[in-house]
Amino acid sequence: MIHTKRASAIGMIFVMVLMFAACPAKDAAVAVNRYATALSSIQDAEIAAYQSNTVDNRTHGQIQIAIKQASKAGRDLNTAIKVASSGGDPQGYVDAALRSYDDLVTALKPSNNQSLIAAGNAAGDLVKNAISLIQQLKAQKGGK
């Protein structure tokens, strides 16, 4: 009897974990967090490139401004998750996040630093993943 209850409890926990793991809101939040981590890595790499004189002063300044703007994409995406979770339309926040990210990509190109550009593209994949999950959440919640 104890083993049956234990097995049932373990089965129930497993189902709950699967349900939680499949939650678009959680997955989107994880993607946004990964984006923030990627952005921090880009900033560290850009500063190292600047200090080694492989990025000039002007480009360095533009990239730093763009990184600051790109960090707003994370906040916009988090707000989009909240809006979509409540059944609202997150599109304005999604659009703002994409604009912030696009500005970063534009600022990274003049550096001609392939590592920075690749890191920027990888961060973009995380933004796009978060947006896809937000759109799933919106559809799930019957958003407008």
C-alpha positions in Angstrom: 0.0 0.0 0.0 2.8 2.4 0.9 4.6 1.6 -2.4 1.4 2.3 -4.3 0.9 5.7 -2.6 4.6 6.5 -3.1 4.4 5.5 -6.8 1.2 7.6 -7.2 2.8 10.6 -5.5 5.9 10.3 -7.7 3.7 9.9 -10.8 1.7 13.0 -9.8 4.9 15.0 -9.2 6.2 13.9 -12.6 3.1 15.0 -14.4 3.2 18.4 -12.5 6.9 18.8 -13.5 6.0 18.1 -17.2 3.1 20.5 -17.1 5.3 23.2 -15.5 8.1 22.5 -17.9 5.8 23.0 -20.9 4.6 26.4 -19.7 5.4 29.0 -22.4 5.5 31.8 -19.7 8.3 29.9 -17.8 10.1 29.0 -20.9 9.9 32.6 -22.2 11.2 33.9 -18.9 14.2 31.4 -19.1 14.9 32.7 -22.6 14.8 36.3 -21.4 17.2 35.4 -18.6 19.6 33.8 -21.1 19.4 36.8 -23.3 20.4 39.0 -20.3 23.4 36.7 -19.6 24.3 36.8 -23.3 24.1 40.6 -23.3 26.5 40.7 -20.3 28.9 38.4 -22.1 28.8 40.7 -25.2 29.6 43.7 -23.1 32.5 41.9 -21.5 33.9 40.8 -24.9 33.4 44.3 -26.4 35.2 45.9 -23.5 38.1 43.4 -23.9 38.2 44.2 -27.6 38.3 47.9 -26.9 41.1 47.5 -24.3 43.1 45.5 -26.8 42.6 48.3 -29.4 40.7 46.1 -31.8 37.6 48.4 -31.5 38.0 52.1 -31.9 36.7 54.8 -29.5 33.7 55.8 -31.6 32.5 52.2 -32.2 33.1 51.4 -28.5 30.8 54.3 -27.5 28.1 53.3 -30.0 28.2 49.7 -28.8 28.0 50.6 -25.2 24.9 52.8 -25.9 23.4 50.0 -27.9 24.0 47.5 -25.1 22.3 49.8 -22.7 19.3 50.0 -25.1 19.4 46.3 -25.7 19.0 45.6 -22.0 15.6 47.3 -22.3 14.6 44.5 -24.6 14.7 42.2 -21.6 12.4 44.4 -19.6 10.1 44.7 -22.6 10.0 41.0 -23.0 9.3 40.4 -19.3 6.4 42.9 -19.6 5.2 41.1 -22.7 5.1 37.8 -20.8 3.0 39.4 -18.1 0.6 41.0 -20.6 0.2 37.8 -22.6 -0.3 35.8 -19.3 -3.2 38.0 -18.5 -4.7 37.6 -22.0 -3.6 40.9 -23.3 -1.8 41.8 -26.5 2.0 42.0 -25.9 2.8 43.1 -29.5 3.9 46.6 -28.5 6.4 45.3 -26.0 7.6 42.7 -28.5 8.1 45.3 -31.2 10.0 47.5 -28.7 12.3 44.6 -27.8 13.0 43.8 -31.4 13.9 47.5 -32.1 16.3 47.5 -29.1 17.9 44.3 -30.2 18.2 45.5 -33.9 20.0 48.6 -32.7 22.6 46.4 -31.0 23.2 44.4 -34.2 23.6 47.6 -36.1 26.1 48.9 -33.6 28.2 45.7 -33.6 28.7 45.5 -37.4 31.2 48.4 -37.7 33.5 46.6 -35.2 34.2 44.0 -37.8 34.8 41.7 -34.8 33.3 38.4 -35.9 33.1 37.1 -32.3 31.0 40.1 -31.2 28.8 39.8 -34.3 28.3 36.1 -33.7 27.5 36.7 -30.0 25.0 39.4 -31.1 23.4 36.9 -33.5 23.2 34.3 -30.8 21.5 36.8 -28.4 19.1 37.5 -31.2 18.1 33.9 -31.4 17.3 34.0 -27.7 15.1 37.1 -28.3 13.3 35.4 -31.2 12.8 32.3 -29.0 11.3 34.3 -26.2 9.0 36.1 -28.7 7.9 32.8 -30.2 7.0 31.5 -26.7 5.2 34.8 -25.8 3.1 34.3 -29.0 2.3 30.8 -27.9 1.3 32.1 -24.5 -0.9 34.7 -26.1 -2.6 32.1 -28.2 -3.0 29.8 -25.2 -4.6 32.6 -23.1 -6.8 33.8 -26.0 -4.9 37.1 -26.3 -6.2 39.9 -28.5 
